[in-house]
Amino acid sequence: MKLLIGMPSLDYMHTDTVRCLSDLIIRLTKNGIPFDLDLESGTLVYKARDRIASKAINEEYTHVLWLDSDMIFSTDILDDLMFCGKD
């Protein structure tokens, strides 16, 4: 698995999102799951999404975890999504 965590935003991130992201990074690191984090900011969020998607394609990531800058999520979000068996 080659994982890219992509987070487009306008320019800021909610405190709870930072906490969730930090916890997720700690869990991935402890479990030896390689990942990269791409935080793209700008007033045109769709362009930030395009830059993240282009990176994922160009650098041959097998999985992209899309997160929003105002999301609250569990550290086992990746496990839950992988369990579904979807692309």
C-alpha positions as CSV (number, residue, x, y, z in Angstrom):
1,M,0.0,0.0,0.0
2,K,1.2,3.5,-0.9
3,L,-1.0,5.9,1.0
4,L,-1.5,9.6,0.4
5,I,-3.5,11.6,2.9
6,G,-4.9,14.6,1.0
7,M,-6.4,17.5,2.7
8,P,-7.5,20.6,0.7
9,S,-8.4,23.7,2.7
10,L,-9.0,27.4,2.4
11,D,-6.1,28.2,4.7
12,Y,-7.0,27.0,8.2
13,M,-7.7,23.8,10.0
14,H,-10.0,23.3,13.0
15,T,-8.4,22.3,16.3
16,D,-10.3,19.0,16.5
17,T,-9.2,18.1,13.0
18,V,-5.5,18.8,13.9
19,R,-6.0,16.5,17.0
20,C,-7.5,13.7,14.9
21,L,-4.9,14.0,12.2
22,S,-2.1,13.9,14.8
23,D,-3.6,10.8,16.3
24,L,-4.0,9.2,12.9
25,I,-0.3,9.9,12.0
26,I,0.9,8.4,15.3
27,R,-1.2,5.3,14.7
28,L,0.0,4.8,11.1
29,T,3.6,5.3,12.2
30,K,3.3,2.8,15.1
31,N,1.8,0.2,12.7
32,G,4.5,0.8,10.1
33,I,2.1,1.9,7.4
34,P,4.0,4.2,5.0
35,F,2.1,7.4,4.0
36,D,2.6,10.9,2.8
37,L,0.5,13.9,3.8
38,D,-0.4,16.6,1.2
39,L,-2.0,19.7,2.7
40,E,-3.0,22.0,-0.1
41,S,-4.4,25.4,0.7
42,G,-6.0,28.1,-1.4
43,T,-9.2,29.9,-2.0
44,L,-10.2,27.5,-4.8
45,V,-10.5,24.2,-3.0
46,Y,-11.3,22.3,-6.3
47,K,-7.8,23.3,-7.6
48,A,-6.3,22.0,-4.4
49,R,-8.1,18.7,-4.9
50,D,-6.8,18.6,-8.4
51,R,-3.2,19.1,-7.3
52,I,-3.6,16.3,-4.7
53,A,-5.2,14.0,-7.3
54,S,-2.4,14.7,-9.8
55,K,0.2,13.9,-7.2
56,A,-1.5,10.6,-6.4
57,I,-1.6,9.6,-10.0
58,N,1.9,10.9,-11.0
59,E,3.6,9.3,-7.9
60,E,1.6,6.1,-8.2
61,Y,-0.1,6.0,-4.9
62,T,-2.4,3.0,-4.5
63,H,-4.7,4.7,-2.0
64,V,-5.8,8.3,-1.2
65,L,-7.5,9.2,2.0
66,W,-9.4,12.4,1.5
67,L,-10.0,14.5,4.6
68,D,-11.5,17.9,5.1
69,S,-10.0,20.6,7.2
70,D,-13.1,20.7,9.4
71,M,-13.6,16.9,9.9
72,I,-13.6,15.0,13.1
73,F,-12.6,11.3,12.5
74,S,-11.5,8.2,14.4
75,T,-7.9,7.0,14.2
76,D,-9.2,3.7,12.8
77,I,-10.9,5.5,9.8
78,L,-8.4,3.7,7.4
79,D,-9.2,0.3,8.9
80,D,-12.9,1.0,8.5
81,L,-12.5,2.0,4.9
82,M,-10.2,-0.8,3.9
83,F,-12.6,-3.3,5.5
84,C,-15.3,-2.3,3.0
85,G,-13.2,-3.8,0.2
86,K,-13.8,-0.9,-2.2
87,D,-11.3,0.9,-4.4
